[in-house]
């Protein structure tokens, strides 16, 4: 059976079948194994797998999760008609740790959904003539959301640095432009 599993994983493009088989064995789903503790009730496959993951992946006492997000954007302006080209490197960073009561994932996802729901329930979006289901890409949506999330302790650290683009005669590989921070 293990040889067949190895062959199928290789055929599916898995580079390291031993790693996958080891993970399945750790979950109690190894070749010829089955579940290490039988699940009671009439569960679907997804419910049984969810219960298994819930048991195997639960936090140890004192252990917490972390959400880390970082966005890097380089904006270029100028450079036309003899004008000097200027670049700005914008970074936006969020780092949130869970605690004994709430996971970082629950705090970041749950508070964001709660703030959006509150904006709808308070009629803020209707006042701005925003109707329907939309992504939060309009300032009338994201600005009040970001303000309220900051009040809840969820705020990105925003930074901006001026950068100097590498001159064309200094580039090592044709077609690639590097940017250096001042």
N, C-alpha and C positions, 0 to 999 in steps of 0.2 A: 504493500500500500504506500509506503513512504516513497519508493521510487516513482510510482505513478503521480503522487502529489508533486514531487520534485519536477517531473517532466512537464506537468500541466502549468506549474508556476513559471518554468523557463519559457514555455510556449506563449504564455501571457506577457512575456517581456520582463519578468521579475529578475533582476540581476543577482540577488542574493536569496535564493529560496531557503537556505538554512536559517536566516534571520526571521523570515515569515513563519516557518515551521516552529522555530523556537518561541515566537510570540504566541502562536496558537497553543503550544504545549503549556506555556505559562498561564494562559486563560483556562486551561483544562480542556481544550478542544483539540488535543493532539491526535495523531494517527491511532485509531483503535481505542482512544481514550474515552471520549464522551465527557459529560460534565462531572466535575469532582464532587459536587453536591447536587442531588436531584432537586429540580424545581417543582413545587407543588402547583396544582391547579391545571387548568386547560389553557396554557399560554400559547400565543402565536410565536413564530420563530423570532420575530423582531422584539416581542415583549420578553422572551426568554433571554435573548442576547443582551437586551438593555438591563435586565436584572443581573446578569452575569457581570457586565461592565460596571454597574453600580456597586456591586460587592467588591470587585477586584480593584477599582480605581478610586475608592473613597479616600478622603484625606485622613492622614494619621493625626492624632491629637497634636495641636499646635501648628499644624501644617496649613498654609494658605496659598491661594493662587495669586497671579499677577497678570495684569493687562498692560502691554507695552505697545504704543503706536508712535511712529515717527514718519513724518512726511518731509521730503526734501524737494524743493522746487527752485530751479535756477531760471531767473527771468533776465532776458537780454533786451536792452533798448539802445537805440541810436545805431551808429555804424553806417548810416546812409548819407550820401552827399558830403562826404568828408568828415562827418560828425564822428566823434570818438564813441566807440561802443562801450557800454557799461553793463555790468551784470550784477544782479543781487541774488544771494543765496538765502532763501527763506527756509527755516526749519520750524516744524510744529511737532512738539513732543508731549505725550501723555504717558504717565506711569502711575498705575493704581494698584495697590495691594489689597487683597481681601483681608478679612479679620475673622475672629471666631464666630461672629454672627452672620456676616454676609460675604459672599465670594466677590472678587473684583469683577467677574463677569456679570453677576447679578446686579452689582452697583452700576456698571457702565451701561448695560443693555436695559435694565429695568428702569433706572432713573430717566434715561433718554425717552423711553416709551411713555413713562408717566408724564414727563414734561410736555411731550407732543399731545398726549391725550388731554391734559389740562388746558393747553392752548385752544384745542377744539371746543372743549366743554365751556370754557369761559367766553367763547365767541370771538377770540382775538383774530383768528384767521378769517372769519366771516366779515368782520369789520374792515379788513384789508382786501375784501372782495376775492378771497382765495377759497375756491370750492373744489371738491373732488379729492381724489387720492393723488398726491404729488410727492415726489422726492424732495427733501428739504434743500433745494438749490436756490430758492428765492430768498433774498435778504429779509423779507417780511416773515419768513418761516425760521431761517437759521439764526438770525440775530437775537430774537427773544429766547430761542431755545438755548443758545450758547450762554446768554446772560443768566438764565435760570439754572442751567447746569453748573455754572461757576458758583452760584449761591449755594448749591448742593455740594460744593467741593470738587467738582469735576471740571477742570480747565486745562487746556493745552498751554504749554510754555512756548511762546512765539518769539523767534529770534530772526534777525536779518543782518547779513554781512555783505559788504561790497566785495566783489571778486574781480580779479583781473583776468581776462581771457588770454590764453597763450597766443603769442604772435604766430602768424602762418609760417614764418621762416624758422621757428623753433619746434614745430610739430614733428614728432618722430614718425608717425604713421599717417600717410596721406588719407584724408577723409575723416580723421578723428580730431576733435577739438577738445583739449583739456582745459579746465578752469582751475585757477589757483586762488586760494584765499589770501587776502592781504594781511 
